[in-house]
Amino acid sequence: MANLTIKNLHVRVDDESEHKEILKGVNLSMNTNEVHAIMGPNGTGKSTLSETIMGNPRYTITEGDIILNGESLLGKPVDERARAGLFLGMQYPAEIMGVTNAEFMRSAINARRPEDDPISVRTFIKELDKNLELLDMNEKMAERYLNQGFSGGEKKRNEILQLLMIKPTFAILDEIDSGLDIDAMKVVAKGVNSMRGADFGALIITHYERLLDYITPDVVHVMMGGKVVKSGDASLATKLEEEGYAGLRDELGLDVKLTDED
Amino acid sequence: MSEAKTKNTKNNEELENTVPDLGEDYDYGFSDDVQPIYSTGRGLTEATVREISAEKDEPEWMLNYRLRAYRTYQKMPMPDFGPDLSDLDLDHMLYYQKATDRQYRDWEDVPDTIKNTFDRLGVPEAERKYLAGSSAQYESEVVYHNMREEFEKLGIVFMSTDQALKEYPEIVKKYFGTLVHMNDNKFAALNSAVWSGGTFIYVPKGVKTDIPIQSYFRINAENSGQFERTLIIVDKDASVNYVEGCTAPNYSSDSLHAAVVEVFVEDDAYCRYTTIQNWSKNVYSLETKRAQAMKNATMEWVDGNLGSKTTMKYPSVYLDGEGARGTMLSIAVAGEGVIQDNGARMIHAAPNTSSSIVSKSISKDGGAVNYRGTVRFDRDSDGSFAHVECDTILMDERSTSDTVPFNEILNGNVAMEHEAKVSKISEEQLYYLMSRGIPEAKATEMIIMGFVEPFTKELPMEYAVELNRLIAYEMEGSVG
């Protein structure tokens, strides 16, 4: 069993557009064989949390730790974290001209294997075809340039395709449902559910409860104002759907401004 | 040293003293134990020019042409633009040498040492399939030359320009030096005086072939100037795809490559001329490449440049017939100490002509890549169109890039687009690839390969593989 623990995580962003502390002490612990969901209103730091766990250099950790299987990830570059077992399904994946999707995924898989033992083309294609079918994706997607000219929905499916091909220990899925219609969402959910098992854990970040109808979480965390303010089982998501974030905030007596109230 | 037979023992000894100091840091910087059989020695005089011509048993007119060119060369100044050439020691070059004294048609007959060089260069990968139809230049002389049966059957003439001068003197005399005049520039004059080798292709009317005609070049002696002279004539409604690649070993002192290429594309004909050059970091590559496209003809230059000390190359297309098309697709990579000063010239001299220049370049470790191009619309170019696109990636702060476009527009009824972009490797792209576990160096390489992909996809597969390998090699260690 693998474990991912976030300890009192404080994160700042300092660049041209922003100077502020976004995460103000996040605590969270999850194991494989578990699916956790993080819900929360806009602007509360959900994406910052996922990018920081992955190691996006834009974010600076001022306090706290991220621990994978007892080992701190602080100071480790993003590719090392990925090879250690983390995967981030991104909201806005980059487009890369001239690099095919298939070539990219093969490189990602081979980065995890000894240099003299790359995945055989045959095994790779077999695996790829299986996953393309599972996600109801056209075979041609594999030969297109990475995310280049993909629709929003295609990009999301492509993130899940990579998840299935790379088979990480922990996947963080950042608003993987945004912009998806109900059919596409079911396909994405099918992909994630197919990964569930003793060797896999997922942290699903979402704004709406809807996705959680298809991927039932074991634990639901609610983030507000840069902190996890409440955790519970799947019923917490349903409760939020009914009462809204403002309802929960008032119930907890928090002094947090929701951006939607602006 | 092997006991190679030689006609010039004194010079041979001199060569021995200066032989190979193998470049450790350059993959292709090895040298084989091939002893040139004949050489005119260092430096250039009228006697050298006469000696070259006599050695080749040339007709009188060519000797006279060479002598006129030699005098022109002496009078002409060095280029007054572009990179500094003051380190180029023209008095210390070898201007002519010959590695073997006969032409090889059969691969089996090619000496093992030369074969080994080609093996190590990876030539067989690019050539084995087409070997039967290839000629390779080795030390200023064609070493093997085996015309593919199909070419012969179709009536395509493919041989060294020296050979063509013997076998097709009228055709050579009619076209030679008419597109690139000896007084065009100092290095064209030099080439005209001392040229040797190079490819001659004649494609008769209506003859079309998809099989690329390929040739491989290589300089393999210190200070040996390489002055190929290439002449391609594509007759009416014919088509040809010519591919050449060059790599050179890394010697201790400067080497010069000053080729002249003339391509004639007649009415409704098509020619693509693909070059990949990977000179070692001491070579000056100063070339004059020019094509003429007649009515509804298409001329395409595909030009890849890696390495060298300084490259100056601006292939041009004279769009002289109505509806003619000219394109240039190029990639240049400049590393430490390298200046790639490249571009293209498109001269619209007839109505409804079109041209496109797409220049991609990468500069790293303090290298310099410049685009220097000319687009000219003459008075008689109604309805013509030109597109210029320059894309550069600078890998670090020390590297530089300049875009020097020169447009001359003498007709109001034409259209022109120009786009130029200089960028760094995108942080966002790098982060994305690395977030999948791909190490930074590999991720950078993938982004670079993607950047040059519009170029490599135009190459025959074997060459694309080779170019990718060369670029990957160039990029090694470029990430800290």
Interface residues (C-beta under 8 A of the other chain):
Chain A: M54 G55 N56 P57 P77 V78 D79 A82 R83 F87 L88 M90 P93 A94 E95 I96 M97 G98 V99 E103 F104 M105 S107 A108 A111 R112 Y145 Q162 I166
Chain B: S426 E427 E428 Q429 Y431 Y432 L433 M434 S435 R436 G437 I438 P439 E440 K442 A443 M446 I447 M449 G450 F451 V452 E453 P454
